[in-house]
Amino acid sequence: MSKGIGKVAFITGASGGIGRETALLLSQKGFTLFLTDRREQISSLKEFVGSLNKNHIVYPCDIASPKECSVAIKECIKRFGRIDILVNNAGIMRPAKFHNLSIDAIEEQIDVNIKGTIRLTHLAMPHLKSSQGKLIILSSLAGIVPAPHHSIYSATKFALRGFALSLYLEWKELGIRVTNILPGTIQSPMTQFMASQDSSPMAYLNPPLPASDVAQAIAKAIDSDIAEVYVPYSQGLLARIALLFPYLLQWIYPILAKKGYKNLESWKEKGLFR
């Protein structure tokens, strides 16, 4: 490890919400950060990193681009010589009923959320093996229970959960620890966007949590060997119970949807959502 360089964390989608809070917390804990996001977010990300007064690197990377993923991993190794933690946080959501989604919107979510995450994980794997490092994958509680109006997003998060749990078992022999993080609704730019669209009422059954709660969960997971972390735990427990009886959803969903829509309107009146 280079002199003065702590453990190196490669974080995608680092410009806002969970990514930014995770970067802030890991910086405070002494990690060296290689932070990526799409090019249009790089300016604000550099401004944020400048306030940390640390030698972190900001680098443009759209994980939907195979070339940009490959170049970003190579640049991290060039700068720091290692990757100890990969935080696959980048993801997108295009809320709409399935019949209103364009093919472009469908493919974009699949390209970023599934293909991009898997691609970057594959590229980072040799380096994580070398460092006996840690892989963090951000799924969602929408990856446990269905989310109407978010069918493709939910499908991608179901896929990431299966991917993470498979690697949790498979990569033990490589010495790489894997944890899947499954947050509920979080206070973030994505949630603000979601609230302005044809969004799932299931997202508003509980008040959105601060992104810092997820960052805390990620920081704890880095030092653990736990397969999954639910944020908050109580919602994760209820989600898993609900999945045991999917045939009941046809009766339960209308009741929960009514509550979710009512909460959303109330929170908009209070200024929680614009």
PECORHU-V342790 format. One record per backbone hydrogen bond with DSSP energy under -1.0 kcal/mol. CO is the residue of the C=O (numbers start at 1). NH is the residue of the N-H. Records with the same first field share a line. If there is no record, write none. Layout:
# PECORHU-V342790
CO: NH / NH
This chain:
# PECORHU-V342790
2: 5
7: 32
8: 84 / 85
9: 34
10: 87
11: 36
16: 19
17: 21
18: 22
19: 23
20: 24
21: 25
22: 26
23: 27
24: 28
25: 29
26: 31
27: 30
32: 9
33: 57
34: 11
35: 59
36: 14
37: 61
38: 41
39: 42
41: 45
42: 46
43: 47
44: 48
45: 49
46: 50
49: 52
54: 56
57: 35
62: 65
65: 69
66: 70
67: 71
68: 72
69: 73
70: 74
71: 75
72: 76
73: 77
74: 78
75: 79
76: 80
77: 81
84: 134
85: 10
86: 136
87: 12 / 89
88: 138
97: 100
98: 101
102: 106
103: 107
104: 108
105: 109
106: 110
107: 111
108: 112
109: 113
110: 114 / 115
111: 116
114: 118
115: 119
116: 120
117: 121
118: 122
119: 123
120: 124
121: 125
124: 128
125: 129
126: 130
127: 131
128: 133
133: 177
134: 86
135: 179
136: 88
137: 181
140: 143
141: 144 / 145
147: 150
149: 96
150: 154
151: 155
152: 156
153: 157
154: 158
155: 159
156: 160
157: 161
158: 162
159: 163
160: 164
161: 165
162: 166
163: 167
164: 168
165: 169
166: 170
167: 171
171: 176
177: 135
179: 137
180: 229
181: 139
182: 231
183: 141
185: 209
188: 192
189: 193
190: 194
191: 195
193: 196
194: 197
197: 199
200: 203
201: 204
202: 205
209: 187
210: 213
211: 215
212: 216
213: 217
214: 218
215: 219
216: 220
217: 221
218: 222
221: 224
227: 180
229: 182
231: 184
232: 236
233: 237
234: 238
235: 239
236: 240
237: 241
238: 242
239: 243
241: 244
242: 245
245: 248
246: 249
248: 251 / 252
249: 253
252: 256
253: 257
254: 258
255: 259
256: 260
257: 261
258: 262
259: 263
260: 264
261: 265
262: 266
263: 267
264: 268
265: 269
266: 270
267: 272
268: 271
